[in-house]
Amino acid sequence: MANEIQVTGLGTGITDLFVYIIQATGADIGKVRDVVAGAWDAFVLADLGDYDVALTEAGVSGIYLGDMPALDAGRYIVVPFQGVPASQSITAYYDGALMVWNGTAEVFDIDTSGRVDVGKIAGTAQTANDNGADINAILEDTAEIANLNNVSITEVNRECDTAISDAALATAASLAAVAGYIDTEIAAILEDTGTTIPAQITGLNNVSAQQVWDFLTSGIVLSDSIGLQLKTNVDALITSRNAIVPNTVVPDNTSIGAILTLIQAAGDGDVAAMKLIIDTLSGAATAGVFTETALENAPTAEMDATELWAALDLYTASGGSLKAITDALALLYSIQESDGFIDTSDPTQHQLVIHKKGDTATEYMRKNLKDASGDPIVNFTTPIGGHSEP
């Protein structure tokens, strides 16, 4: 084998030009060929002397030639460089080229710029006859394409109709039938929207109250329906309802005076305040302001304290305005069963305190104590007296 490696384009007169070969495929891809050991190694600059293949210029042609080492068929990258391999020195790198090697010769090559040696494609140079046959085939195909431009619209439509028929797709006639049906349905919808529905709405707006009542009391007869309940429970003469007969017996002043007597006898208290309460009750009775319900439930005999409170509560719940009176009476009733003591915690004014029996925290009354001259009582030298419920 001789001069399979060729490098050009670098000028003439180069005497230190070499190449090394890189595996481009397989398990050793990227490794450099060690031509001394006949193996593939990882590139190490110190072993550059084992990798180089020397190139020699052919005369002064600028073409540098070298022998391809013994390699199996494959794809290899040939990389030119300048330097001194024995001294592990590289002074310049150049673009490499991809070589497809069949074991004895190059099949074709492509340099790193993408340039292809077409004379070596498939190992056989193309002749004029080969090229002419290819060109004739291309022209024939081009003529067939040109014929497509001569197809008329009529022919296109005919072919489309045939294809639609073959595929059982809708035809112009069937589409026209569908369009007619749609037009009919839309017209009916428009008729309902513009005439029928407005007329029905207008009819609903003209329904009278009597028509509603007649429908509810006669048209709706289902069990538990509103119409049946109205007809059964409401549609009857009002005069058939039970008449309310009020009790016209009104408590007189004598009965209310008896209440005053009971209150006065209950225990200590402000007689003037109790008198005011009784007078208010008497005036209310005389003026007839008691409600019908309160009068209907008035006692017919002498009331005890519980009955009195019940009567007053009923009166108030019926809308009366004597809530303050019932509160005052409740307070008086509480005072009747209360305890009391003199509060001397304030050295400038002693006070009388009335509180809930057994509960000093719940006070009913607190009054400042004064002597006959109206001065505050601040001490006691003689006990005045006291009161406590057993």
Short mmCIF file of the C-alpha atoms (twelve columns), coordinates in Angstrom:
data_MODEL
# 
_entry.id   MODEL 
# 
loop_
_atom_site.group_PDB 
_atom_site.id 
_atom_site.type_symbol 
_atom_site.label_atom_id 
_atom_site.label_alt_id 
_atom_site.label_comp_id 
_atom_site.label_asym_id 
_atom_site.label_seq_id 
_atom_site.Cartn_x 
_atom_site.Cartn_y 
_atom_site.Cartn_z 
_atom_site.pdbx_PDB_model_num 
ATOM 1   C CA . MET A 1   0.000    0.000  0.000   1 
ATOM 2   C CA . ALA A 2   1.367    3.399  -0.890  1 
ATOM 3   C CA . ASN A 3   0.272    7.011  -0.879  1 
ATOM 4   C CA . GLU A 4   -3.324   6.353  0.259   1 
ATOM 5   C CA . ILE A 5   -3.112   9.414  2.515   1 
ATOM 6   C CA . GLN A 6   -3.175   12.716 0.614   1 
ATOM 7   C CA . VAL A 7   -3.162   16.260 2.098   1 
ATOM 8   C CA . THR A 8   -3.405   19.424 0.035   1 
ATOM 9   C CA . GLY A 9   -4.081   23.129 0.478   1 
ATOM 10  C CA . LEU A 10  -1.202   23.880 2.861   1 
ATOM 11  C CA . GLY A 11  1.265    25.314 0.379   1 
ATOM 12  C CA . THR A 12  4.698    23.912 -0.564  1 
ATOM 13  C CA . GLY A 13  7.985    23.321 1.184   1 
ATOM 14  C CA . ILE A 14  6.661    21.811 4.437   1 
ATOM 15  C CA . THR A 15  9.124    19.227 5.737   1 
ATOM 16  C CA . ASP A 16  7.665    18.433 9.174   1 
ATOM 17  C CA . LEU A 17  4.141    17.353 8.191   1 
ATOM 18  C CA . PHE A 18  2.659    14.216 9.767   1 
ATOM 19  C CA . VAL A 19  -0.750   12.645 10.422  1 
ATOM 20  C CA . TYR A 20  -2.232   10.468 13.152  1 
ATOM 21  C CA . ILE A 21  -5.340   8.317  12.721  1 
ATOM 22  C CA . ILE A 22  -8.395   8.314  15.029  1 
ATOM 23  C CA . GLN A 23  -10.975  5.473  15.169  1 
ATOM 24  C CA . ALA A 24  -14.399  6.905  14.159  1 
ATOM 25  C CA . THR A 25  -16.640  3.928  15.053  1 
ATOM 26  C CA . GLY A 26  -16.881  0.845  17.234  1 
ATOM 27  C CA . ALA A 27  -15.662  0.129  20.752  1 
ATOM 28  C CA . ASP A 28  -12.388  2.086  20.223  1 
ATOM 29  C CA . ILE A 29  -14.040  5.223  18.880  1 
ATOM 30  C CA . GLY A 30  -11.967  8.301  19.721  1 
ATOM 31  C CA . LYS A 31  -8.730   6.387  20.277  1 
ATOM 32  C CA . VAL A 32  -5.543   7.013  18.334  1 
ATOM 33  C CA . ARG A 33  -3.692   4.349  16.314  1 
ATOM 34  C CA . ASP A 34  -0.373   3.248  17.797  1 
ATOM 35  C CA . VAL A 35  1.360    2.266  14.534  1 
ATOM 36  C CA . VAL A 36  4.381    0.884  16.400  1 
ATOM 37  C CA . ALA A 37  2.407    -1.475 18.650  1 
ATOM 38  C CA . GLY A 38  -0.453   -2.019 16.176  1 
ATOM 39  C CA . ALA A 39  -3.115   -1.077 18.792  1 
ATOM 40  C CA . TRP A 40  -5.655   1.634  19.660  1 
ATOM 41  C CA . ASP A 41  -4.632   3.854  22.610  1 
ATOM 42  C CA . ALA A 42  -5.968   6.849  24.462  1 
ATOM 43  C CA . PHE A 43  -4.124   9.881  23.073  1 
ATOM 44  C CA . VAL A 44  -1.085   10.813 25.214  1 
ATOM 45  C CA . LEU A 45  1.286    13.507 23.912  1 
ATOM 46  C CA . ALA A 46  4.274    11.672 25.387  1 
ATOM 47  C CA . ASP A 47  3.608    8.789  22.950  1 
ATOM 48  C CA . LEU A 48  3.305    11.036 19.871  1 
ATOM 49  C CA . GLY A 49  6.332    9.266  18.313  1 
ATOM 50  C CA . ASP A 50  4.321    6.022  18.257  1 
ATOM 51  C CA . TYR A 51  1.344    7.612  16.452  1 
ATOM 52  C CA . ASP A 52  2.805    9.605  13.562  1 
ATOM 53  C CA . VAL A 53  2.733    8.772  9.882   1 
ATOM 54  C CA . ALA A 54  5.195    10.934 7.932   1 
ATOM 55  C CA . LEU A 55  4.084    12.772 4.755   1 
ATOM 56  C CA . THR A 56  6.341    13.820 1.868   1 
ATOM 57  C CA . GLU A 57  5.586    16.482 -0.732  1 
ATOM 58  C CA . ALA A 58  5.359    15.262 -4.322  1 
ATOM 59  C CA . GLY A 59  7.902    17.603 -5.915  1 
ATOM 60  C CA . VAL A 60  6.716    21.181 -5.383  1 
ATOM 61  C CA . SER A 61  3.039    20.353 -6.069  1 
ATOM 62  C CA . GLY A 62  1.744    21.151 -2.571  1 
ATOM 63  C CA . ILE A 63  0.406    17.565 -2.400  1 
ATOM 64  C CA . TYR A 64  1.748    15.597 0.536   1 
ATOM 65  C CA . LEU A 65  1.560    11.792 0.425   1 
ATOM 66  C CA . GLY A 66  1.779    9.058  3.056   1 
ATOM 67  C CA . ASP A 67  1.143    5.332  3.388   1 
ATOM 68  C CA . MET A 68  -1.978   4.033  5.163   1 
ATOM 69  C CA . PRO A 69  -0.957   1.635  7.942   1 
ATOM 70  C CA . ALA A 70  -2.437   -1.857 7.982   1 
ATOM 71  C CA . LEU A 71  -6.012   -1.416 9.222   1 
ATOM 72  C CA . ASP A 72  -9.226   -3.356 8.930   1 
ATOM 73  C CA . ALA A 73  -12.110  -1.950 6.927   1 
ATOM 74  C CA . GLY A 74  -13.729  0.904  8.785   1 
ATOM 75  C CA . ARG A 75  -14.169  4.649  9.187   1 
ATOM 76  C CA . TYR A 76  -11.181  6.681  10.328  1 
ATOM 77  C CA . ILE A 77  -10.349  10.352 10.851  1 
ATOM 78  C CA . VAL A 78  -6.950   11.404 9.428   1 
ATOM 79  C CA . VAL A 79  -5.569   14.458 11.307  1 
ATOM 80  C CA . PRO A 80  -2.545   16.388 9.811   1 
ATOM 81  C CA . PHE A 81  -0.137   18.253 12.099  1 
ATOM 82  C CA . GLN A 82  3.288    19.889 12.034  1 
ATOM 83  C CA . GLY A 83  5.900    19.213 14.682  1 
ATOM 84  C CA . VAL A 84  8.585    16.865 15.937  1 
ATOM 85  C CA . PRO A 85  7.005    13.605 17.090  1 
ATOM 86  C CA . ALA A 86  10.225   12.309 18.598  1 
ATOM 87  C CA . SER A 87  10.239   15.336 20.902  1 
ATOM 88  C CA . GLN A 88  6.466    15.157 21.577  1 
ATOM 89  C CA . SER A 89  6.067    18.561 19.951  1 
ATOM 90  C CA . ILE A 90  3.096    19.787 17.858  1 
ATOM 91  C CA . THR A 91  3.452    23.285 16.392  1 
ATOM 92  C CA . ALA A 92  0.303    23.348 14.212  1 
ATOM 93  C CA . TYR A 93  -2.950   21.370 13.730  1 
ATOM 94  C CA . TYR A 94  -4.936   21.189 10.464  1 
ATOM 95  C CA . ASP A 95  -8.452   20.091 9.535   1 
ATOM 96  C CA . GLY A 96  -8.790   16.331 9.450   1 
ATOM 97  C CA . ALA A 97  -10.828  14.259 6.995   1 
ATOM 98  C CA . LEU A 98  -13.093  11.217 7.334   1 
ATOM 99  C CA . MET A 99  -11.800  8.222  5.375   1 
ATOM 100 C CA . VAL A 100 -13.932  5.141  4.625   1 
ATOM 101 C CA . TRP A 101 -11.418  2.292  4.305   1 
ATOM 102 C CA . ASN A 102 -12.186  -1.179 2.895   1 
ATOM 103 C CA . GLY A 103 -8.983   -2.757 4.203   1 
ATOM 104 C CA . THR A 104 -6.926   -2.171 1.079   1 
ATOM 105 C CA . ALA A 105 -8.158   1.120  -0.400  1 
ATOM 106 C CA . GLU A 106 -10.309  4.174  0.300   1 
ATOM 107 C CA . VAL A 107 -13.993  3.829  -0.677  1 
ATOM 108 C CA . PHE A 108 -14.757  7.538  -0.519  1 
ATOM 109 C CA . ASP A 109 -13.832  10.396 1.691   1 
ATOM 110 C CA . ILE A 110 -15.399  13.543 3.125   1 
ATOM 111 C CA . ASP A 111 -13.263  16.289 4.570   1 
ATOM 112 C CA . THR A 112 -14.240  18.315 7.653   1 
ATOM 113 C CA . SER A 113 -15.671  21.021 5.380   1 
ATOM 114 C CA . GLY A 114 -18.186  18.522 3.965   1 
ATOM 115 C CA . ARG A 115 -16.523  18.203 0.544   1 
ATOM 116 C CA . VAL A 116 -17.012  14.780 -1.115  1 
ATOM 117 C CA . ASP A 117 -14.795  13.146 -3.747  1 
ATOM 118 C CA . VAL A 118 -17.679  12.150 -6.089  1 
ATOM 119 C CA . GLY A 119 -15.247  10.298 -8.333  1 
ATOM 120 C CA . LYS A 120 -14.915  7.720  -5.564  1 
ATOM 121 C CA . ILE A 121 -18.576  7.198  -4.702  1 
ATOM 122 C CA . ALA A 122 -19.268  3.433  -4.686  1 
ATOM 123 C CA . GLY A 123 -15.707  2.993  -5.950  1 
ATOM 124 C CA . THR A 124 -16.718  3.686  -9.602  1 
ATOM 125 C CA . ALA A 125 -16.514  6.984  -11.497 1 
ATOM 126 C CA . GLN A 126 -19.737  8.141  -13.191 1 
ATOM 127 C CA . THR A 127 -19.733  8.235  -16.998 1 
ATOM 128 C CA . ALA A 128 -21.617  10.553 -19.336 1 
ATOM 129 C CA . ASN A 129 -23.965  7.738  -20.288 1 
ATOM 130 C CA . ASP A 130 -24.821  7.103  -16.629 1 
ATOM 131 C CA . ASN A 131 -25.588  10.758 -16.116 1 
ATOM 132 C CA . GLY A 132 -27.671  10.939 -19.290 1 
ATOM 133 C CA . ALA A 133 -29.869  8.016  -18.212 1 
ATOM 134 C CA . ASP A 134 -30.494  9.656  -14.852 1 
ATOM 135 C CA . ILE A 135 -31.354  12.956 -16.485 1 
ATOM 136 C CA . ASN A 136 -33.825  11.271 -18.873 1 
ATOM 137 C CA . ALA A 137 -35.597  9.613  -15.944 1 
ATOM 138 C CA . ILE A 138 -35.885  12.945 -14.171 1 
ATOM 139 C CA . LEU A 139 -37.324  14.597 -17.293 1 
ATOM 140 C CA . GLU A 140 -39.917  11.845 -17.662 1 
ATOM 141 C CA . ASP A 141 -41.061  12.321 -14.083 1 
ATOM 142 C CA . THR A 142 -41.177  16.079 -14.623 1 
ATOM 143 C CA . ALA A 143 -43.465  15.638 -17.666 1 
ATOM 144 C CA . GLU A 144 -45.872  13.560 -15.598 1 
ATOM 145 C CA . ILE A 145 -46.014  16.291 -13.013 1 
ATOM 146 C CA . ALA A 146 -46.620  18.902 -15.729 1 
ATOM 147 C CA . ASN A 147 -49.576  16.877 -17.045 1 
ATOM 148 C CA . LEU A 148 -51.313  17.353 -13.702 1 
ATOM 149 C CA . ASN A 149 -51.532  21.083 -14.413 1 
ATOM 150 C CA . ASN A 150 -53.686  20.358 -17.487 1 
ATOM 151 C CA . VAL A 151 -56.564  18.786 -15.512 1 
ATOM 152 C CA . SER A 152 -59.759  20.846 -15.927 1 
ATOM 153 C CA . ILE A 153 -62.164  21.885 -13.198 1 
ATOM 154 C CA . THR A 154 -64.805  19.614 -14.735 1 
ATOM 155 C CA . GLU A 155 -62.513  16.629 -14.415 1 
ATOM 156 C CA . VAL A 156 -61.692  17.530 -10.824 1 
ATOM 157 C CA . ASN A 157 -65.401  17.804 -9.968  1 
ATOM 158 C CA . ARG A 158 -66.148  14.495 -11.693 1 
ATOM 159 C CA . GLU A 159 -63.423  12.724 -9.767  1 
ATOM 160 C CA . CYS A 160 -64.607  14.282 -6.495  1 
ATOM 161 C CA . ASP A 161 -68.194  13.161 -7.158  1 
ATOM 162 C CA . THR A 162 -66.973  9.657  -7.881  1 
ATOM 163 C CA . ALA A 163 -64.949  9.585  -4.685  1 
ATOM 164 C CA . ILE A 164 -67.943  10.870 -2.647  1 
ATOM 165 C CA . SER A 165 -70.187  8.230  -4.179  1 
ATOM 166 C CA . ASP A 166 -67.670  5.466  -3.552  1 
ATOM 167 C CA . ALA A 167 -67.300  6.536  0.077   1 
ATOM 168 C CA . ALA A 168 -71.111  6.790  0.541   1 
ATOM 169 C CA . LEU A 169 -70.773  10.422 1.592   1 
ATOM 170 C CA . ALA A 170 -73.519  13.048 1.351   1 
ATOM 171 C CA . THR A 171 -74.325  14.256 -2.146  1 
ATOM 172 C CA . ALA A 172 -75.619  17.645 -3.234  1 
ATOM 173 C CA . ALA A 173 -79.163  16.241 -3.405  1 
ATOM 174 C CA . SER A 174 -79.061  14.786 0.099   1 
ATOM 175 C CA . LEU A 175 -77.560  17.992 1.483   1 
ATOM 176 C CA . ALA A 176 -80.362  19.973 -0.175  1 
ATOM 177 C CA . ALA A 177 -82.945  17.718 1.489   1 
ATOM 178 C CA . VAL A 178 -81.320  18.290 4.884   1 
ATOM 179 C CA . ALA A 179 -81.230  22.038 4.279   1 
ATOM 180 C CA . GLY A 180 -84.961  22.026 3.443   1 
ATOM 181 C CA . TYR A 181 -85.756  20.115 6.638   1 
ATOM 182 C CA . ILE A 182 -83.683  22.522 8.719   1 
ATOM 183 C CA . ASP A 183 -85.429  25.510 7.120   1 
ATOM 184 C CA . THR A 184 -88.843  24.010 8.002   1 
ATOM 185 C CA . GLU A 185 -87.865  23.349 11.601  1 
ATOM 186 C CA . ILE A 186 -86.361  26.811 12.040  1 
ATOM 187 C CA . ALA A 187 -89.531  28.386 10.635  1 
ATOM 188 C CA . ALA A 188 -91.611  26.412 13.164  1 
ATOM 189 C CA . ILE A 189 -89.353  27.527 16.014  1 
ATOM 190 C CA . LEU A 190 -89.597  31.143 14.912  1 
ATOM 191 C CA . GLU A 191 -93.378  30.821 14.746  1 
ATOM 192 C CA . ASP A 192 -93.521  29.506 18.305  1 
ATOM 193 C CA . THR A 193 -91.088  32.134 19.540  1 
ATOM 194 C CA . GLY A 194 -92.818  35.050 17.869  1 
ATOM 195 C CA . THR A 195 -96.484  34.042 18.157  1 
ATOM 196 C CA . THR A 196 -97.342  30.954 20.185  1 
ATOM 197 C CA . ILE A 197 -95.240  31.578 23.281  1 
ATOM 198 C CA . PRO A 198 -96.088  35.305 23.598  1 
ATOM 199 C CA . ALA A 199 -99.776  34.413 23.296  1 
ATOM 200 C CA . GLN A 200 -99.462  31.867 26.094  1 
ATOM 201 C CA . ILE A 201 -97.619  34.375 28.290  1 
ATOM 202 C CA . THR A 202 -100.310 36.954 27.628  1 
ATOM 203 C CA . GLY A 203 -102.945 34.397 28.591  1 
ATOM 204 C CA . LEU A 204 -101.174 33.723 31.871  1 
ATOM 205 C CA . ASN A 205 -101.013 37.432 32.676  1 
ATOM 206 C CA . ASN A 206 -104.807 37.715 32.222  1 
ATOM 207 C CA . VAL A 207 -105.708 35.133 34.902  1 
ATOM 208 C CA . SER A 208 -107.997 36.669 37.508  1 
ATOM 209 C CA . ALA A 209 -107.977 36.063 41.254  1 
ATOM 210 C CA . GLN A 210 -111.335 34.303 40.929  1 
ATOM 211 C CA . GLN A 211 -109.893 31.914 38.336  1 
ATOM 212 C CA . VAL A 212 -106.981 31.124 40.629  1 
ATOM 213 C CA . TRP A 213 -109.366 30.475 43.542  1 
ATOM 214 C CA . ASP A 214 -111.668 28.308 41.422  1 
ATOM 215 C CA . PHE A 215 -108.715 26.243 40.245  1 
ATOM 216 C CA . LEU A 216 -107.318 25.818 43.750  1 
ATOM 217 C CA . THR A 217 -110.668 24.801 45.252  1 
ATOM 218 C CA . SER A 218 -111.872 22.558 42.427  1 
ATOM 219 C CA . GLY A 219 -109.071 21.701 40.023  1 
ATOM 220 C CA . ILE A 220 -106.586 20.503 42.644  1 
ATOM 221 C CA . VAL A 221 -108.112 17.516 44.419  1 
ATOM 222 C CA . LEU A 222 -105.055 15.387 45.167  1 
ATOM 223 C CA . SER A 223 -104.627 14.208 48.752  1 
ATOM 224 C CA . ASP A 224 -102.679 16.747 50.891  1 
ATOM 225 C CA . SER A 225 -102.631 19.249 47.997  1 
ATOM 226 C CA . ILE A 226 -102.980 22.951 48.756  1 
ATOM 227 C CA . GLY A 227 -106.240 23.105 46.797  1 
ATOM 228 C CA . LEU A 228 -107.868 20.300 48.777  1 
ATOM 229 C CA . GLN A 229 -106.709 21.784 52.078  1 
ATOM 230 C CA . LEU A 230 -108.091 25.200 51.147  1 
ATOM 231 C CA . LYS A 231 -111.394 23.650 50.119  1 
ATOM 232 C CA . THR A 232 -111.599 21.518 53.298  1 
ATOM 233 C CA . ASN A 233 -110.272 23.952 55.935  1 
ATOM 234 C CA . VAL A 234 -110.816 27.485 54.654  1 
ATOM 235 C CA . ASP A 235 -113.732 27.541 52.216  1 
ATOM 236 C CA . ALA A 236 -116.505 27.886 54.821  1 
ATOM 237 C CA . LEU A 237 -118.571 30.725 56.237  1 
ATOM 238 C CA . ILE A 238 -116.692 32.830 58.749  1 
ATOM 239 C CA . THR A 239 -119.879 32.970 60.872  1 
ATOM 240 C CA . SER A 240 -119.556 29.220 61.436  1 
ATOM 241 C CA . ARG A 241 -116.487 29.839 63.587  1 
ATOM 242 C CA . ASN A 242 -116.909 29.891 67.399  1 
ATOM 243 C CA . ALA A 243 -117.801 33.385 68.598  1 
ATOM 244 C CA . ILE A 244 -115.665 34.948 71.320  1 
ATOM 245 C CA . VAL A 245 -117.708 35.816 74.384  1 
ATOM 246 C CA . PRO A 246 -115.715 38.176 76.617  1 
ATOM 247 C CA . ASN A 247 -116.001 38.110 80.412  1 
ATOM 248 C CA . THR A 248 -117.455 41.457 81.394  1 
ATOM 249 C CA . VAL A 249 -116.710 41.077 85.093  1 
ATOM 250 C CA . VAL A 250 -114.231 43.810 85.998  1 
ATOM 251 C CA . PRO A 251 -112.420 43.845 89.373  1 
ATOM 252 C CA . ASP A 252 -113.814 46.704 91.441  1 
ATOM 253 C CA . ASN A 253 -111.982 49.094 93.744  1 
ATOM 254 C CA . THR A 254 -113.068 47.116 96.792  1 
ATOM 255 C CA . SER A 255 -111.191 44.044 95.582  1 
ATOM 256 C CA . ILE A 256 -108.117 46.083 94.790  1 
ATOM 257 C CA . GLY A 257 -108.373 47.781 98.194  1 
ATOM 258 C CA . ALA A 258 -108.249 44.347 99.776  1 
ATOM 259 C CA . ILE A 259 -104.960 43.821 98.026  1 
ATOM 260 C CA . LEU A 260 -103.647 46.999 99.647  1 
ATOM 261 C CA . THR A 261 -104.649 45.682 103.065 1 
ATOM 262 C CA . LEU A 262 -102.764 42.432 102.455 1 
ATOM 263 C CA . ILE A 263 -99.647  44.292 101.334 1 
ATOM 264 C CA . GLN A 264 -99.708  46.638 104.322 1 
ATOM 265 C CA . ALA A 265 -99.974  43.686 106.675 1 
ATOM 266 C CA . ALA A 266 -97.094  41.803 104.987 1 
ATOM 267 C CA . GLY A 267 -94.308  43.654 106.770 1 
ATOM 268 C CA . ASP A 268 -92.162  46.779 106.758 1 
ATOM 269 C CA . GLY A 269 -92.118  48.876 103.635 1 
ATOM 270 C CA . ASP A 270 -92.754  52.178 102.066 1 
ATOM 271 C CA . VAL A 271 -96.530  52.643 102.564 1 
ATOM 272 C CA . ALA A 272 -96.652  55.643 100.310 1 
ATOM 273 C CA . ALA A 273 -95.079  53.653 97.453  1 
ATOM 274 C CA . MET A 274 -97.525  50.785 97.961  1 
ATOM 275 C CA . LYS A 275 -100.409 53.265 98.024  1 
ATOM 276 C CA . LEU A 276 -99.231  54.646 94.688  1 
ATOM 277 C CA . ILE A 277 -99.178  51.135 93.205  1 
ATOM 278 C CA . ILE A 278 -102.706 50.367 94.413  1 
ATOM 279 C CA . ASP A 279 -104.022 53.697 93.159  1 
ATOM 280 C CA . THR A 280 -102.501 52.937 89.743  1 
ATOM 281 C CA . LEU A 281 -104.174 49.536 89.669  1 
ATOM 282 C CA . SER A 282 -107.480 51.075 90.705  1 
ATOM 283 C CA . GLY A 283 -107.254 53.752 88.039  1 
ATOM 284 C CA . ALA A 284 -106.444 51.169 85.383  1 
ATOM 285 C CA . ALA A 285 -109.442 49.065 86.346  1 
ATOM 286 C CA . THR A 286 -111.762 52.076 86.381  1 
ATOM 287 C CA . ALA A 287 -110.526 53.179 82.959  1 
ATOM 288 C CA . GLY A 288 -111.197 49.701 81.551  1 
ATOM 289 C CA . VAL A 289 -107.665 49.223 80.204  1 
ATOM 290 C CA . PHE A 290 -107.463 45.569 81.196  1 
ATOM 291 C CA . THR A 291 -107.426 43.342 78.132  1 
ATOM 292 C CA . GLU A 292 -110.171 40.909 77.270  1 
ATOM 293 C CA . THR A 293 -107.926 37.927 77.974  1 
ATOM 294 C CA . ALA A 294 -106.987 39.257 81.406  1 
ATOM 295 C CA . LEU A 295 -110.633 39.893 82.277  1 
ATOM 296 C CA . GLU A 296 -111.713 36.470 81.056  1 
ATOM 297 C CA . ASN A 297 -109.151 34.894 83.378  1 
ATOM 298 C CA . ALA A 298 -109.878 37.138 86.389  1 
ATOM 299 C CA . PRO A 299 -110.463 35.221 89.673  1 
ATOM 300 C CA . THR A 300 -113.990 35.074 91.070  1 
ATOM 301 C CA . ALA A 301 -112.973 34.751 94.725  1 
ATOM 302 C CA . GLU A 302 -110.354 36.182 97.038  1 
ATOM 303 C CA . MET A 303 -106.829 35.643 95.592  1 
ATOM 304 C CA . ASP A 304 -103.792 34.459 97.471  1 
ATOM 305 C CA . ALA A 305 -100.339 35.883 96.649  1 
ATOM 306 C CA . THR A 306 -99.604  33.293 93.930  1 
ATOM 307 C CA . GLU A 307 -102.899 33.988 92.163  1 
ATOM 308 C CA . LEU A 308 -102.227 37.722 92.334  1 
ATOM 309 C CA . TRP A 309 -98.850  37.386 90.597  1 
ATOM 310 C CA . ALA A 310 -100.334 35.063 87.980  1 
ATOM 311 C CA . ALA A 311 -103.118 37.547 87.193  1 
ATOM 312 C CA . LEU A 312 -100.692 40.432 86.871  1 
ATOM 313 C CA . ASP A 313 -98.307  38.381 84.684  1 
ATOM 314 C CA . LEU A 314 -101.215 37.466 82.390  1 
ATOM 315 C CA . TYR A 315 -102.248 41.076 82.173  1 
ATOM 316 C CA . THR A 316 -98.717  42.166 81.250  1 
ATOM 317 C CA . ALA A 317 -98.259  39.395 78.675  1 
ATOM 318 C CA . SER A 318 -101.519 40.464 77.046  1 
ATOM 319 C CA . GLY A 319 -100.064 43.854 76.198  1 
ATOM 320 C CA . GLY A 320 -100.642 45.837 79.376  1 
ATOM 321 C CA . SER A 321 -98.326  48.588 80.547  1 
ATOM 322 C CA . LEU A 322 -98.067  47.621 84.240  1 
ATOM 323 C CA . LYS A 323 -94.765  45.743 84.063  1 
ATOM 324 C CA . ALA A 324 -93.247  48.225 86.481  1 
ATOM 325 C CA . ILE A 325 -96.118  47.594 88.895  1 
ATOM 326 C CA . THR A 326 -95.649  43.830 88.845  1 
ATOM 327 C CA . ASP A 327 -91.937  44.318 89.435  1 
ATOM 328 C CA . ALA A 328 -92.671  46.565 92.415  1 
ATOM 329 C CA . LEU A 329 -95.159  44.059 93.864  1 
ATOM 330 C CA . ALA A 330 -92.605  41.284 93.376  1 
ATOM 331 C CA . LEU A 331 -90.065  43.387 95.259  1 
ATOM 332 C CA . LEU A 332 -92.523  44.001 98.122  1 
ATOM 333 C CA . TYR A 333 -93.267  40.280 98.314  1 
ATOM 334 C CA . SER A 334 -89.535  39.600 98.490  1 
ATOM 335 C CA . ILE A 335 -89.078  42.217 101.232 1 
ATOM 336 C CA . GLN A 336 -91.780  40.475 103.263 1 
ATOM 337 C CA . GLU A 337 -89.522  37.404 103.546 1 
ATOM 338 C CA . SER A 338 -86.168  39.209 103.710 1 
ATOM 339 C CA . ASP A 339 -83.443  39.845 106.293 1 
ATOM 340 C CA . GLY A 340 -81.996  43.202 107.214 1 
ATOM 341 C CA . PHE A 341 -79.022  44.737 109.016 1 
ATOM 342 C CA . ILE A 342 -77.358  48.084 109.743 1 
ATOM 343 C CA . ASP A 343 -74.300  48.681 107.570 1 
ATOM 344 C CA . THR A 344 -71.724  50.638 109.637 1 
ATOM 345 C CA . SER A 345 -68.828  50.290 107.184 1 
ATOM 346 C CA . ASP A 346 -69.078  53.983 106.255 1 
ATOM 347 C CA . PRO A 347 -68.161  56.062 109.346 1 
ATOM 348 C CA . THR A 348 -69.902  59.118 107.846 1 
ATOM 349 C CA . GLN A 349 -73.246  57.469 107.099 1 
ATOM 350 C CA . HIS A 350 -74.796  54.262 108.445 1 
ATOM 351 C CA . GLN A 351 -77.318  52.514 106.188 1 
ATOM 352 C CA . LEU A 352 -80.271  50.146 106.537 1 
ATOM 353 C CA . VAL A 353 -79.843  47.173 104.169 1 
ATOM 354 C CA . ILE A 354 -82.717  44.817 103.236 1 
ATOM 355 C CA . HIS A 355 -81.489  41.665 101.438 1 
ATOM 356 C CA . LYS A 356 -82.683  38.271 100.319 1 
ATOM 357 C CA . LYS A 357 -83.195  35.871 103.146 1 
ATOM 358 C CA . GLY A 358 -79.933  34.059 103.829 1 
ATOM 359 C CA . ASP A 359 -78.203  35.840 100.922 1 
ATOM 360 C CA . THR A 360 -76.459  39.113 101.777 1 
ATOM 361 C CA . ALA A 361 -75.198  39.510 98.218  1 
ATOM 362 C CA . THR A 362 -78.754  40.003 96.828  1 
ATOM 363 C CA . GLU A 363 -79.893  43.397 98.139  1 
ATOM 364 C CA . TYR A 364 -83.483  44.616 97.794  1 
ATOM 365 C CA . MET A 365 -83.081  48.026 99.430  1 
ATOM 366 C CA . ARG A 366 -80.393  50.266 100.942 1 
ATOM 367 C CA . LYS A 367 -81.463  53.478 102.802 1 
ATOM 368 C CA . ASN A 368 -79.390  56.124 104.563 1 
ATOM 369 C CA . LEU A 369 -80.282  56.400 108.303 1 
ATOM 370 C CA . LYS A 370 -80.910  59.882 109.700 1 
ATOM 371 C CA . ASP A 371 -81.945  61.243 113.114 1 
ATOM 372 C CA . ALA A 372 -84.922  63.484 113.844 1 
ATOM 373 C CA . SER A 373 -82.914  66.496 112.763 1 
ATOM 374 C CA . GLY A 374 -82.146  64.949 109.391 1 
ATOM 375 C CA . ASP A 375 -78.461  64.429 110.160 1 
ATOM 376 C CA . PRO A 376 -76.705  61.179 109.143 1 
ATOM 377 C CA . ILE A 377 -76.573  58.542 111.872 1 
ATOM 378 C CA . VAL A 378 -72.922  57.531 112.277 1 
ATOM 379 C CA . ASN A 379 -73.012  55.527 115.531 1 
ATOM 380 C CA . PHE A 380 -75.394  53.825 117.940 1 
ATOM 381 C CA . THR A 381 -75.177  54.039 121.724 1 
ATOM 382 C CA . THR A 382 -78.434  52.224 122.327 1 
ATOM 383 C CA . PRO A 383 -79.763  49.437 120.103 1 
ATOM 384 C CA . ILE A 384 -82.834  50.571 118.202 1 
ATOM 385 C CA . GLY A 385 -84.143  47.141 117.320 1 
ATOM 386 C CA . GLY A 386 -83.911  44.559 114.562 1 
ATOM 387 C CA . HIS A 387 -85.916  42.158 112.431 1 
ATOM 388 C CA . SER A 388 -85.104  38.752 110.998 1 
ATOM 389 C CA . GLU A 389 -87.393  36.059 109.627 1 
ATOM 390 C CA . PRO A 390 -87.133  32.759 111.493 1 
# 
